[in-house]
C-alpha cells in the first residue's frame, strides 16, 4: 500500500474511536467552561496537553484549589501508563527519523495505541506503516480538539451534560477493540486480573489504581506466558 492509502486507512479505522472521543471532548469543554477557564485556555489545553484523563483531573484539582505541584504530580502518575504504550510500540518506531518519533509520541493516547497496536498485530511491521499511525493519530487529535471547542462554546446551553452517561460510548468502543485481541489464556487472564485490580483500587487517590491494575495485568500475563512456553518446550523434548 502507498503512503496515501495507509494514511486514509488509518483515518477510516479511527472512526470507531472518534465516536467514543466525541462525547468526552464535549464533556471536557463543558466542565472547563464551568471551572472558569476561558475558551483559549480550554482549547489550548486540548491542543498542547492532549491527554483526556489528565485534563479532567486538572479541571477537578483546579476547581478544588490544588497547588501546581499537586496537579503536576497527579497528572504525571496518571500518564505513566504511556511508558507501557511506548515500550510496546518502540520496535515499530525505532528506525523512524526523530521528527516522526517526536510527533507520534505526542499523539500517543489510549485510543491511538489501541488502533495502531491492533494494526501491527494483524499486519506486522510493514513498510510505511507509520503513515497508518499518522492517519489514526491526527484524526483522533482533530476530533478531540474540535469536540472540546464545541463543548466550551455550547456546553453551558445544555444542562448537566456530564451526567448524561455519554462516556459509555468510549467504554463500549474499547471493549469492541480489545476483546477480539485476547487470543490465548495468558492474554485473557491478564485482562481479567487488570480489571479486577482496577475495581478493587478504584478509590485510591491520584488514580494510582490504574498503575496497579496495569502492572498486575502485566505480571499475570508474563507468568502464565512463561509457563505456557515452558510446557511447550517440555512436550517438544519428550516428543
C-alpha positions in Angstrom: 0.0 0.0 0.0 1.1 3.6 -0.7 1.6 6.3 1.9 -1.7 7.9 1.0 -3.6 4.6 1.2 -2.2 3.8 4.6 -2.9 7.3 5.9 -6.5 7.3 4.8 -6.9 3.7 6.1 -5.7 5.0 9.5 -8.4 7.7 9.4 -11.0 5.2 8.4 -10.0 2.8 11.2 -10.1 5.6 13.8 -13.8 6.4 13.2 -14.9 3.9 15.9 -12.6 5.5 18.5 -13.7 9.0 17.4 -17.3 8.1 18.3 -16.0 7.4 21.8 -13.8 10.5 22.0 -16.5 12.9 20.8 -18.7 12.8 24.0 -15.6 13.0 26.2 -14.4 16.1 24.4 -17.9 17.7 24.8 -17.9 17.0 28.5 -14.4 18.3 29.0 -15.3 21.5 27.2 -18.4 21.9 29.3 -16.5 21.3 32.6 -13.6 23.5 31.6 -16.0 26.4 31.0 -17.8 25.8 34.2 -14.5 25.8 36.1 -13.7 29.2 34.9 -11.3 28.5 32.0 -11.5 30.8 29.0 -12.1 29.5 25.6 -8.5 29.8 24.7 -7.3 28.1 27.9 -9.6 25.2 27.5 -8.9 24.6 23.8 -5.2 25.3 24.4 -5.1 22.5 26.9 -6.5 20.1 24.4 -4.1 21.4 21.7 -0.9 21.3 23.8 -1.6 18.8 26.5 -3.8 16.4 24.6 -4.4 13.9 27.5 -8.1 13.3 28.1 -8.0 11.8 31.6 -5.2 14.1 32.7 -7.2 17.1 31.5 -10.2 16.0 33.5 -8.0 15.6 36.6 -6.5 19.1 36.1 -10.0 20.6 35.9 -11.2 18.9 39.1 -8.0 19.8 41.0 -8.1 23.3 39.7 -11.6 23.7 40.9 -10.6 22.3 44.3 -7.8 24.9 44.6 -5.0 22.4 44.5 -1.4 23.6 44.1 0.5 23.4 40.9 2.8 20.8 42.4 -0.1 18.5 43.3 -1.6 19.0 39.8 1.7 18.2 38.1 2.5 15.2 40.3 -1.0 13.7 39.8 -1.0 14.1 36.0 2.5 12.6 35.9 1.3 9.5 37.8 -1.8 9.1 35.7 0.1 9.3 32.5 2.8 6.8 33.5 0.8 4.2 31.6 2.1 5.8 28.4 5.5 4.3 29.3 3.9 0.9 28.7 2.4 2.0 25.4 5.8 3.4 24.3 7.7 0.3 25.2 5.2 -1.8 23.2 5.4 0.4 20.0 9.0 1.3 20.3 10.2 -1.6 18.0 8.0 -0.2 15.2 9.2 3.4 15.6 12.9 2.9 16.5 14.0 3.3 12.8 12.0 6.4 12.1 13.6 9.9 11.9 13.4 11.9 15.1 10.8 14.3 13.7 8.5 11.3 13.3 9.2 9.9 16.7 8.5 13.2 18.4 5.2 13.8 16.6 3.9 10.3 17.1 5.0 10.3 20.8 3.0 13.5 21.4 -0.1 12.0 19.7 0.2 8.6 21.6 -3.0 8.2 23.6 -5.1 5.2 24.8 -7.2 5.3 21.7 -4.3 5.7 19.2 -2.4 2.9 20.9 -5.4 0.5 20.7 -5.9 1.1 17.0 -2.3 1.1 16.0 -1.3 -1.9 18.1 -4.1 -3.9 16.6 -2.8 -3.0 13.1 0.7 -4.2 13.9 -0.6 -7.4 15.4 -2.7 -8.2 12.3 -0.3 -7.0 9.6 3.2 -6.9 11.1 5.8 -4.2 10.7 5.2 -3.5 7.1 7.0 -0.7 5.2 5.4 2.8 5.5 3.2 1.6 8.4 3.9 4.8 10.3 1.7 6.6 7.7 -1.2 4.5 9.0 -0.2 5.5 12.6 -0.1 9.2 11.4 -3.6 8.9 10.0 -5.0 7.4 13.2 -3.3 9.9 15.5 -4.0 13.0 13.5 -7.7 12.3 13.0 -8.3 11.5 16.7 -6.3 14.6 17.7 -8.5 16.8 15.5 -11.7 15.1 16.9 -10.6 15.8 20.5 -9.7 19.4 19.9 -12.9 20.2 17.9 -15.2 18.4 20.4 -13.5 20.3 23.2 -14.1 23.6 21.4 -17.8 22.7 20.8 -18.1 21.8 24.5 -16.8 25.1 25.6 -19.0 27.1 23.2 -22.3 25.2 23.6 -21.9 23.2 26.8 -23.4 25.8 29.0 -26.5 25.8 27.0 -27.1 22.0 27.7 -27.9 21.4 31.4 -25.9 18.9 33.3 -24.3 17.4 30.2 -21.7 15.5 32.3 -24.4 13.3 33.9 -25.9 12.0 30.7 -23.6 9.0 30.7 -22.1 9.8 27.3 -18.7 8.3 28.5 -20.2 4.9 27.9 -19.5 5.3 24.2 -15.8 5.2 24.8 -16.1 2.2 27.1 -18.1 0.3 24.5 -15.6 1.2 21.8 -12.6 0.0 23.8 -14.4 -3.3 24.6 -15.1 -3.8 20.9 -11.4 -3.3 20.0 -9.7 -5.1 22.9 -11.8 -8.2 23.3 -11.0 -9.6 19.8 -7.3 -9.3 20.5 -7.5 -11.6 23.5 -6.5 -14.8 21.7 -5.0 -17.0 24.4 -5.2 -17.8 28.1 -2.4 -15.5 29.3 -3.9 -12.6 27.5 -7.4 -13.3 28.9 -6.0 -13.8 32.4 -4.1 -10.6 32.2 -7.2 -8.6 31.1 -9.3 -10.2 33.9 -6.6 -9.5 36.5 -6.2 -5.9 35.5 -9.9 -5.4 35.5 -10.3 -6.9 39.0 -7.4 -4.9 40.4 -8.8 -1.7 38.8 -12.2 -2.3 40.6 -10.5 -3.0 43.9 -8.3 0.1 43.8 -10.9 2.4 42.3 -10.9 4.6 45.4 -7.1 5.0 45.6 -6.0 8.7 45.3 -4.4 10.2 42.3 -5.6 7.3 40.0 -2.9 5.1 41.4 -5.2 2.2 40.9 -4.7 2.5 37.1 -1.0 1.8 37.5 -1.7 -1.1 40.0 -4.1 -2.6 37.5 -1.6 -2.3 34.6 1.3 -3.9 36.5 -1.0 -6.6 37.9 -2.2 -7.5 34.4 1.4 -7.5 33.0 2.6 -9.7 35.9 -0.1 -12.3 35.4 0.3 -12.3 31.6 4.1 -12.7 31.8 3.9 -15.5 34.4 1.3 -17.5 32.5 3.0 -17.0 29.2 6.3 -18.3 30.5 4.6 -21.3 32.0 2.9 -21.9 28.6 6.3 -21.7 26.8 7.9 -24.0 29.4 5.1 -26.5 28.9 5.5 -26.5 25.2 9.3 -26.9 25.4 8.8 -29.9 27.7 6.4 -31.5 25.4 8.8 -31.0 22.4 11.7 -32.5 24.3 9.6 -35.6 25.1 8.2 -36.0 21.6 
